[in-house]
């Protein structure tokens, strides 16, 4: 290994340029418009439900103002109560409005997810046919995790943007009805904060992308340096490699600082838009009263701001700053790899047509479904798992982390069907994990524990233990994938007899991992099954099993295992958390502590 091979380039401080952001937007916006133009009916119905929500917002402040001016302050209590009853009725009828909004939202969001999945599959198959030697390793992530990010982020943006727009319509109409002077006081600071926030979106997306790229580059560099450490020492290039690695780390720190600065600007914009209108209204109260504005109108205007407009604005700005930035970055990665944003304009002719119309798309059943599972080791003892809910999709790579004794191995046993929960349901591909009607367990899942089981017999018999009809070519492919050919050679070849007592714990684990690789089970569970392997061998084994068709669940004992997974489940007593590595660093204190310990 040379210094050039272990160093590479450090990312620039700013990451992607604004021109790259504008190019991405230019590609995405026309496709987004075409996608929406083909769903005009859904948009019209969504607009109708939202206009009713605007009326609800309008009545809230207007009725309050009239209740004071025409009722309580005028000495007519009955009239004031009638106006308040009208406002309460408007709030009560909001339930059906929310139901209608979410029904139309599903009609808008689900076709986008289905089209992204279809486009990702098409692109992956084309690449596999065009270049069989270099499979598309990111296809599984795009089909599961990234498409769900796009769906959830798009749904959140549509929901919050719609709510803000029609809340603004109702609030502005109410302010204009109560006293047009309110618009002169409220709208300028509101517009200032909103414009300041919108100005941060593009640089925030650029900083986010640069931060992710730098983080991935540092991880790749550390892995490469660790794998070639002996060669670096032998060639005497340690100082050069250390210098280039240090520059890469410094570049990553710069991207973190840039991201933090833009986050501070976004917080300032949120404060301006969220607090300044209220302060301005209160400061202008004497002037407004002097121009004939009533006390009831002032209180109604304050209600419009505090109870309707500012909460909607806060939700919108939060969604744009998080889900919006994340949506842009993920769609850009789809664009880079599979041109998935083109799927926003789906071609009906590309869908499978059957007699009577277009065949409906079906989501595959999740690989694992855990519903309200509780496990305790003795009556009256505190539960190890308490009401746990978890869904693992087909083809997903999940890592499970947590303190020692928190229940990670218990969870592995429950998923494998070796432990029966006190309460709850466990399904594998839609079927109960255990019971009289379930199929043979070994054909549904493979559990490799920390103490790998190897019996006296030939190497071939040990590897084919879970699938006796495995061909020699399949065994060779498994050995190559896990880089176990050196171990097989030392043992004397596939037909040599294995003496388990003479094997190290790491050698036993490597043979057991090869056995799991060739099994027919679509689900592989590793319960610290790589703890006796070195980090390079562990990474190779986990990547090989993740690329194998099926689902992988890893009970992790190193941070690197969690970083390689699509999602991470953190077991923290009765408060489990699940998300990506980056999301959990922000949202889980225990995960941050574990990451620091590792």
TALINTA-V388732 format. One record per residue. N is the residue number from 1. RES is the residue in one small letter. SS is DSSP state (@ for helix, = for strand, . for the rest). Layout:
n=N res=RES ss=SS
n=N res=RES ss=SS
This chain:
n=1 res=x ss=.
n=2 res=x ss=.
n=3 res=x ss=@
n=4 res=x ss=@
n=5 res=x ss=@
n=6 res=x ss=@
n=7 res=x ss=@
n=8 res=x ss=.
n=9 res=x ss=.
n=10 res=x ss=.
n=11 res=x ss=.
n=12 res=x ss=.
n=13 res=x ss=.
n=14 res=x ss=.
n=15 res=x ss=.
n=16 res=x ss=.
n=17 res=x ss=.
n=18 res=x ss=@
n=19 res=x ss=@
n=20 res=x ss=@
n=21 res=x ss=@
n=22 res=x ss=@
n=23 res=x ss=@
n=24 res=x ss=@
n=25 res=x ss=@
n=26 res=x ss=@
n=27 res=x ss=@
n=28 res=x ss=@
n=29 res=x ss=@
n=30 res=x ss=@
n=31 res=x ss=@
n=32 res=x ss=@
n=33 res=x ss=@
n=34 res=x ss=@
n=35 res=x ss=@
n=36 res=x ss=@
n=37 res=x ss=@
n=38 res=x ss=.
n=39 res=x ss=.
n=40 res=x ss=@
n=41 res=x ss=@
n=42 res=x ss=@
n=43 res=x ss=@
n=44 res=x ss=@
n=45 res=x ss=@
n=46 res=x ss=@
n=47 res=x ss=@
n=48 res=x ss=@
n=49 res=x ss=@
n=50 res=x ss=@
n=51 res=x ss=@
n=52 res=x ss=@
n=53 res=x ss=@
n=54 res=x ss=@
n=55 res=x ss=@
n=56 res=x ss=@
n=57 res=x ss=@
n=58 res=x ss=@
n=59 res=x ss=@
n=60 res=x ss=@
n=61 res=x ss=@
n=62 res=x ss=@
n=63 res=x ss=@
n=64 res=x ss=@
n=65 res=x ss=@
n=66 res=x ss=@
n=67 res=x ss=@
n=68 res=x ss=@
n=69 res=x ss=@
n=70 res=x ss=@
n=71 res=x ss=@
n=72 res=x ss=@
n=73 res=x ss=.
n=74 res=x ss=.
n=75 res=x ss=.
n=76 res=x ss=.
n=77 res=x ss=@
n=78 res=x ss=@
n=79 res=x ss=@
n=80 res=x ss=@
n=81 res=x ss=@
n=82 res=x ss=@
n=83 res=x ss=@
n=84 res=x ss=@
n=85 res=x ss=@
n=86 res=x ss=@
n=87 res=x ss=@
n=88 res=x ss=@
n=89 res=x ss=@
n=90 res=x ss=@
n=91 res=x ss=@
n=92 res=x ss=@
n=93 res=x ss=.
n=94 res=x ss=@
n=95 res=x ss=@
n=96 res=x ss=@
n=97 res=x ss=@
n=98 res=x ss=@
n=99 res=x ss=@
n=100 res=x ss=@
n=101 res=x ss=@
n=102 res=x ss=@
n=103 res=x ss=@
n=104 res=x ss=@
n=105 res=x ss=@
n=106 res=x ss=@
n=107 res=x ss=@
n=108 res=x ss=@
n=109 res=x ss=@
n=110 res=x ss=@
n=111 res=x ss=@
n=112 res=x ss=@
n=113 res=x ss=@
n=114 res=x ss=@
n=115 res=x ss=@
n=116 res=x ss=@
n=117 res=x ss=@
n=118 res=x ss=@
n=119 res=x ss=@
n=120 res=x ss=@
n=121 res=x ss=@
n=122 res=x ss=@
n=123 res=x ss=@
n=124 res=x ss=@
n=125 res=x ss=@
n=126 res=x ss=@
n=127 res=x ss=@
n=128 res=x ss=@
n=129 res=x ss=@
n=130 res=x ss=@
n=131 res=x ss=.
n=132 res=x ss=.
n=133 res=x ss=.
n=134 res=x ss=.
n=135 res=x ss=.
n=136 res=x ss=.
n=137 res=x ss=.
n=138 res=x ss=.
n=139 res=x ss=@
n=140 res=x ss=@
n=141 res=x ss=@
n=142 res=x ss=@
n=143 res=x ss=@
n=144 res=x ss=@
n=145 res=x ss=@
n=146 res=x ss=@
n=147 res=x ss=@
n=148 res=x ss=@
n=149 res=x ss=@
n=150 res=x ss=@
n=151 res=x ss=@
n=152 res=x ss=@
n=153 res=x ss=@
n=154 res=x ss=@
n=155 res=x ss=@
n=156 res=x ss=@
n=157 res=x ss=@
n=158 res=x ss=@
n=159 res=x ss=@
n=160 res=x ss=@
n=161 res=x ss=@
n=162 res=x ss=@
n=163 res=x ss=@
n=164 res=x ss=@
n=165 res=x ss=@
n=166 res=x ss=@
n=167 res=x ss=@
n=168 res=x ss=@
n=169 res=x ss=@
n=170 res=x ss=@
n=171 res=x ss=@
n=172 res=x ss=@
n=173 res=x ss=@
n=174 res=x ss=@
n=175 res=x ss=@
n=176 res=x ss=@
n=177 res=x ss=@
n=178 res=x ss=@
n=179 res=x ss=.
n=180 res=x ss=.
n=181 res=x ss=@
n=182 res=x ss=@
n=183 res=x ss=@
n=184 res=x ss=@
n=185 res=x ss=@
n=186 res=x ss=@
n=187 res=x ss=@
n=188 res=x ss=@
n=189 res=x ss=@
n=190 res=x ss=@
n=191 res=x ss=@
n=192 res=x ss=@
n=193 res=x ss=@
n=194 res=x ss=@
n=195 res=x ss=@
n=196 res=x ss=@
n=197 res=x ss=@
n=198 res=x ss=@
n=199 res=x ss=@
n=200 res=x ss=@
n=201 res=x ss=@
n=202 res=x ss=@
n=203 res=x ss=@
n=204 res=x ss=@
n=205 res=x ss=@
n=206 res=x ss=@
n=207 res=x ss=@
n=208 res=x ss=@
n=209 res=x ss=@
n=210 res=x ss=@
n=211 res=x ss=@
n=212 res=x ss=@
n=213 res=x ss=@
n=214 res=x ss=@
n=215 res=x ss=@
n=216 res=x ss=@
n=217 res=x ss=@
n=218 res=x ss=@
n=219 res=x ss=@
n=220 res=x ss=@
n=221 res=x ss=@
n=222 res=x ss=@
n=223 res=x ss=@
n=224 res=x ss=@
n=225 res=x ss=@
n=226 res=x ss=@
n=227 res=x ss=@
n=228 res=x ss=.
n=229 res=x ss=@
n=230 res=x ss=@
n=231 res=x ss=@
n=232 res=x ss=@
n=233 res=x ss=@
n=234 res=x ss=@
n=235 res=x ss=@
n=236 res=x ss=.
n=237 res=x ss=.
n=238 res=x ss=@
n=239 res=x ss=@
n=240 res=x ss=@
n=241 res=x ss=@
n=242 res=x ss=@
n=243 res=x ss=@
n=244 res=x ss=@
n=245 res=x ss=@
n=246 res=x ss=@
n=247 res=x ss=@
n=248 res=x ss=@
n=249 res=x ss=@
n=250 res=x ss=@
n=251 res=x ss=@
n=252 res=x ss=@
n=253 res=x ss=@
n=254 res=x ss=@
n=255 res=x ss=@
n=256 res=x ss=@
n=257 res=x ss=@
n=258 res=x ss=@
n=259 res=x ss=@
n=260 res=x ss=@
n=261 res=x ss=@
n=262 res=x ss=@
n=263 res=x ss=@
n=264 res=x ss=@
n=265 res=x ss=@
n=266 res=x ss=@
n=267 res=x ss=@
n=268 res=x ss=@
n=269 res=x ss=@
n=270 res=x ss=@
n=271 res=x ss=@
n=272 res=x ss=@
n=273 res=x ss=@
n=274 res=x ss=@
n=275 res=x ss=@
n=276 res=x ss=@
n=277 res=x ss=@
n=278 res=x ss=@
n=279 res=x ss=@
n=280 res=x ss=@
n=281 res=x ss=@
n=282 res=x ss=@
n=283 res=x ss=@
n=284 res=x ss=.
n=285 res=x ss=@
n=286 res=x ss=@
n=287 res=x ss=@
n=288 res=x ss=@
n=289 res=x ss=@
n=290 res=x ss=@
n=291 res=x ss=.
n=292 res=x ss=.
n=293 res=x ss=.
n=294 res=x ss=.
n=295 res=x ss=@
n=296 res=x ss=@
n=297 res=x ss=@
n=298 res=x ss=@
n=299 res=x ss=@
n=300 res=x ss=@
n=301 res=x ss=@
n=302 res=x ss=@
n=303 res=x ss=@
n=304 res=x ss=@
n=305 res=x ss=@
n=306 res=x ss=@
n=307 res=x ss=@
n=308 res=x ss=@
n=309 res=x ss=@
n=310 res=x ss=@
n=311 res=x ss=@
n=312 res=x ss=@
n=313 res=x ss=@
n=314 res=x ss=@
n=315 res=x ss=@
n=316 res=x ss=@
n=317 res=x ss=@
n=318 res=x ss=@
n=319 res=x ss=@
n=320 res=x ss=@
n=321 res=x ss=@
n=322 res=x ss=@
n=323 res=x ss=@
n=324 res=x ss=@
n=325 res=x ss=@
n=326 res=x ss=@
n=327 res=x ss=@
n=328 res=x ss=@
n=329 res=x ss=@
n=330 res=x ss=@
n=331 res=x ss=@
n=332 res=x ss=@
n=333 res=x ss=@
n=334 res=x ss=@
n=335 res=x ss=@
n=336 res=x ss=@
n=337 res=x ss=@
n=338 res=x ss=.
n=339 res=x ss=.
n=340 res=x ss=@
n=341 res=x ss=@
n=342 res=x ss=@
n=343 res=x ss=@
n=344 res=x ss=@
n=345 res=x ss=.
n=346 res=x ss=.
n=347 res=x ss=.
n=348 res=x ss=@
n=349 res=x ss=@
n=350 res=x ss=@
n=351 res=x ss=.
n=352 res=x ss=.
n=353 res=x ss==
n=354 res=x ss==
n=355 res=x ss=.
n=356 res=x ss=.
n=357 res=x ss==
n=358 res=x ss==
n=359 res=x ss=.
n=360 res=x ss=.
n=361 res=x ss=.
n=362 res=x ss=.
n=363 res=x ss=.
n=364 res=x ss=.
n=365 res=x ss=.
n=366 res=x ss=.
n=367 res=x ss=.
n=368 res=x ss==
n=369 res=x ss==
n=370 res=x ss==
n=371 res=x ss==
n=372 res=x ss==
n=373 res=x ss==
n=374 res=x ss==
n=375 res=x ss==
n=376 res=x ss=.
n=377 res=x ss=.
n=378 res=x ss=.
n=379 res=x ss=.
n=380 res=x ss=.
n=381 res=x ss=.
n=382 res=x ss=.
n=383 res=x ss=.
n=384 res=x ss=.
n=385 res=x ss==
n=386 res=x ss==
n=387 res=x ss==
n=388 res=x ss==
n=389 res=x ss==
n=390 res=x ss==
n=391 res=x ss==
n=392 res=x ss==
n=393 res=x ss=.
n=394 res=x ss=.
n=395 res=x ss=.
n=396 res=x ss=.
n=397 res=x ss==
n=398 res=x ss==
n=399 res=x ss==
n=400 res=x ss==
n=401 res=x ss==
n=402 res=x ss==
n=403 res=x ss=.
n=404 res=x ss=.
n=405 res=x ss=.
n=406 res=x ss=.
n=407 res=x ss=.
n=408 res=x ss=@
n=409 res=x ss=@
n=410 res=x ss=@
n=411 res=x ss=@
n=412 res=x ss=@
n=413 res=x ss=@
n=414 res=x ss=@
n=415 res=x ss=@
n=416 res=x ss=@
n=417 res=x ss=.
n=418 res=x ss=.
n=419 res=x ss=.
n=420 res=x ss=.
n=421 res=x ss=.
n=422 res=x ss=.
n=423 res=x ss==
n=424 res=x ss==
n=425 res=x ss==
n=426 res=x ss==
n=427 res=x ss==
n=428 res=x ss==
n=429 res=x ss=.
n=430 res=x ss=.
n=431 res=x ss==
n=432 res=x ss==
n=433 res=x ss=.
n=434 res=x ss=.
n=435 res=x ss=.
n=436 res=x ss=.
n=437 res=x ss=.
n=438 res=x ss=.
n=439 res=x ss=.
n=440 res=x ss=.
n=441 res=x ss=@
n=442 res=x ss=@
n=443 res=x ss=@
n=444 res=x ss=.
n=445 res=x ss==
n=446 res=x ss==
n=447 res=x ss==
n=448 res=x ss==
n=449 res=x ss=.
n=450 res=x ss=.
n=451 res=x ss=.
n=452 res=x ss=.
n=453 res=x ss=.
n=454 res=x ss=.
n=455 res=x ss=.
n=456 res=x ss=.
n=457 res=x ss==
n=458 res=x ss==
n=459 res=x ss=@
n=460 res=x ss=@
n=461 res=x ss=@
n=462 res=x ss=@
n=463 res=x ss=@
n=464 res=x ss=.
n=465 res=x ss=.
n=466 res=x ss=.
n=467 res=x ss=.
n=468 res=x ss=.
n=469 res=x ss=.
n=470 res=x ss=.
n=471 res=x ss=.
n=472 res=x ss=@
n=473 res=x ss=@
n=474 res=x ss=@
n=475 res=x ss=@
n=476 res=x ss=@
n=477 res=x ss=@
n=478 res=x ss=@
n=479 res=x ss=@
n=480 res=x ss=@
n=481 res=x ss=@
n=482 res=x ss=.
n=483 res=x ss=.
n=484 res=x ss=.
n=485 res=x ss=@
n=486 res=x ss=@
n=487 res=x ss=@
n=488 res=x ss=@
n=489 res=x ss=@
n=490 res=x ss=@
n=491 res=x ss=@
n=492 res=x ss=.
n=493 res=x ss=.
n=494 res=x ss=.
n=495 res=x ss=.
n=496 res=x ss=.
n=497 res=x ss==
n=498 res=x ss==
n=499 res=x ss=.
n=500 res=x ss=@
n=501 res=x ss=@
n=502 res=x ss=@
n=503 res=x ss=.
n=504 res=x ss=.
n=505 res=x ss=@
n=506 res=x ss=@
n=507 res=x ss=@
n=508 res=x ss=@
n=509 res=x ss=@
n=510 res=x ss=@
n=511 res=x ss=@
n=512 res=x ss=@
n=513 res=x ss=@
n=514 res=x ss=@
n=515 res=x ss=@
n=516 res=x ss=@
n=517 res=x ss=@
n=518 res=x ss=@
n=519 res=x ss=.
n=520 res=x ss=.
n=521 res=x ss=.
n=522 res=x ss=.
n=523 res=x ss==
n=524 res=x ss==
n=525 res=x ss==
n=526 res=x ss==
n=527 res=x ss==
n=528 res=x ss=.
n=529 res=x ss=.
n=530 res=x ss=.
n=531 res=x ss=.
n=532 res=x ss=.
n=533 res=x ss=.
n=534 res=x ss=.
n=535 res=x ss=@
n=536 res=x ss=@
n=537 res=x ss=@
n=538 res=x ss=@
n=539 res=x ss=@
n=540 res=x ss=@
n=541 res=x ss=@
n=542 res=x ss=@
n=543 res=x ss=@
n=544 res=x ss=@
n=545 res=x ss=@
n=546 res=x ss=@
n=547 res=x ss=@
n=548 res=x ss=.
n=549 res=x ss=.
n=550 res=x ss=.
n=551 res=x ss==
n=552 res=x ss==
n=553 res=x ss==
n=554 res=x ss==
n=555 res=x ss==
n=556 res=x ss=.
n=557 res=x ss=.
n=558 res=x ss=.
n=559 res=x ss=@
n=560 res=x ss=@
n=561 res=x ss=@
n=562 res=x ss=@
n=563 res=x ss=@
n=564 res=x ss=@
n=565 res=x ss=.
n=566 res=x ss=.
n=567 res=x ss==
n=568 res=x ss==
n=569 res=x ss==
n=570 res=x ss==
n=571 res=x ss==
n=572 res=x ss=.
n=573 res=x ss=.
n=574 res=x ss=.
n=575 res=x ss=.
n=576 res=x ss=.
n=577 res=x ss==
n=578 res=x ss==
n=579 res=x ss==
n=580 res=x ss=.
n=581 res=x ss=@
n=582 res=x ss=@
n=583 res=x ss=@
n=584 res=x ss=@
n=585 res=x ss=@
n=586 res=x ss=@
n=587 res=x ss=@
n=588 res=x ss=.
n=589 res=x ss=@
n=590 res=x ss=@
n=591 res=x ss=@
n=592 res=x ss=@
n=593 res=x ss=@
n=594 res=x ss=@
n=595 res=x ss=@
n=596 res=x ss=@
n=597 res=x ss=@
n=598 res=x ss=.
